[in-house]
Amino acid sequence: NRRIIDEVCDSLRSAYPEIITTNNRCRPPNLCIDRFRNRLFQEGVLEKCSILTEKDLYFLIMKVNDSFSERKHNQWPPTVHRNLKKAKRCKFFLGLTDEWLDEMLKISSPNNKKHD
């Protein structure tokens, strides 16, 4: 399980080098990959979302990112409004809010589970 999470985190870091960091004190829209990795593992995301492969986890993360990318400006908390420009430019939104975990669980629920 740890290997799947590590592989996906490495892929995210390669795909989004401008926004994904190892700095634990980073601010939105940046995402600390180490905290993200640990949260995925500690929350049991692979088990809760029935993830079996790196591809499945990456797909789920990108679905959450796509969902966040479709939010209107006023759907974001005012505290991150000034950071939306960079998130949009980098096309990565998970660092703006901690809601990504809840969104993963929601998207992967049996009622929503389909690869389109």
Contacts in CASP RR format, 6 or more apart in sequence:
PFRMAT RR
TARGET T0000
AUTHOR 0000-0000-0000
METHOD contacts of the structure
MODEL  1
NRRIIDEVCDSLRSAYPEIITTNNRCRPPNLCIDRFRNRLFQEGVLEKCS
ILTEKDLYFLIMKVNDSFSERKHNQWPPTVHRNLKKAKRCKFFLGLTDEW
LDEMLKISSPNNKKHD
1 41 0 8 1.000
1 44 0 8 1.000
1 46 0 8 1.000
1 47 0 8 1.000
2 41 0 8 1.000
4 46 0 8 1.000
4 51 0 8 1.000
4 53 0 8 1.000
4 54 0 8 1.000
4 57 0 8 1.000
5 37 0 8 1.000
5 40 0 8 1.000
5 41 0 8 1.000
5 46 0 8 1.000
5 57 0 8 1.000
6 37 0 8 1.000
7 54 0 8 1.000
8 54 0 8 1.000
8 57 0 8 1.000
8 58 0 8 1.000
8 61 0 8 1.000
9 33 0 8 1.000
9 36 0 8 1.000
9 37 0 8 1.000
11 54 0 8 1.000
11 58 0 8 1.000
12 20 0 8 1.000
12 33 0 8 1.000
12 36 0 8 1.000
12 58 0 8 1.000
12 61 0 8 1.000
13 20 0 8 1.000
13 33 0 8 1.000
16 90 0 8 1.000
16 91 0 8 1.000
16 92 0 8 1.000
18 90 0 8 1.000
19 29 0 8 1.000
19 30 0 8 1.000
19 31 0 8 1.000
19 86 0 8 1.000
19 87 0 8 1.000
19 90 0 8 1.000
19 92 0 8 1.000
19 95 0 8 1.000
20 30 0 8 1.000
20 31 0 8 1.000
20 33 0 8 1.000
20 92 0 8 1.000
21 30 0 8 1.000
21 31 0 8 1.000
21 32 0 8 1.000
21 33 0 8 1.000
22 32 0 8 1.000
22 33 0 8 1.000
22 34 0 8 1.000
23 30 0 8 1.000
23 32 0 8 1.000
24 32 0 8 1.000
24 34 0 8 1.000
24 35 0 8 1.000
26 32 0 8 1.000
27 83 0 8 1.000
28 79 0 8 1.000
28 80 0 8 1.000
28 83 0 8 1.000
28 87 0 8 1.000
28 95 0 8 1.000
28 96 0 8 1.000
28 97 0 8 1.000
29 80 0 8 1.000
29 83 0 8 1.000
29 84 0 8 1.000
29 86 0 8 1.000
29 87 0 8 1.000
29 90 0 8 1.000
29 92 0 8 1.000
29 93 0 8 1.000
29 95 0 8 1.000
29 96 0 8 1.000
30 95 0 8 1.000
31 92 0 8 1.000
31 94 0 8 1.000
31 95 0 8 1.000
36 94 0 8 1.000
39 101 0 8 1.000
40 46 0 8 1.000
40 57 0 8 1.000
43 101 0 8 1.000
45 51 0 8 1.000
45 57 0 8 1.000
45 101 0 8 1.000
45 104 0 8 1.000
45 105 0 8 1.000
46 52 0 8 1.000
46 57 0 8 1.000
48 105 0 8 1.000
48 108 0 8 1.000
49 57 0 8 1.000
49 60 0 8 1.000
49 104 0 8 1.000
49 105 0 8 1.000
49 108 0 8 1.000
50 108 0 8 1.000
50 113 0 8 1.000
51 57 0 8 1.000
51 60 0 8 1.000
51 108 0 8 1.000
59 115 0 8 1.000
60 104 0 8 1.000
60 107 0 8 1.000
60 108 0 8 1.000
61 94 0 8 1.000
61 100 0 8 1.000
61 104 0 8 1.000
63 107 0 8 1.000
64 94 0 8 1.000
64 100 0 8 1.000
64 103 0 8 1.000
64 104 0 8 1.000
64 107 0 8 1.000
65 91 0 8 1.000
65 92 0 8 1.000
65 93 0 8 1.000
65 94 0 8 1.000
67 103 0 8 1.000
67 107 0 8 1.000
68 93 0 8 1.000
68 94 0 8 1.000
68 96 0 8 1.000
68 97 0 8 1.000
68 100 0 8 1.000
68 103 0 8 1.000
69 88 0 8 1.000
69 91 0 8 1.000
69 93 0 8 1.000
71 93 0 8 1.000
73 81 0 8 1.000
73 84 0 8 1.000
76 84 0 8 1.000
76 96 0 8 1.000
76 97 0 8 1.000
77 97 0 8 1.000
80 96 0 8 1.000
80 97 0 8 1.000
83 96 0 8 1.000
84 96 0 8 1.000
87 93 0 8 1.000
87 95 0 8 1.000
87 96 0 8 1.000
94 100 0 8 1.000
106 112 0 8 1.000
END
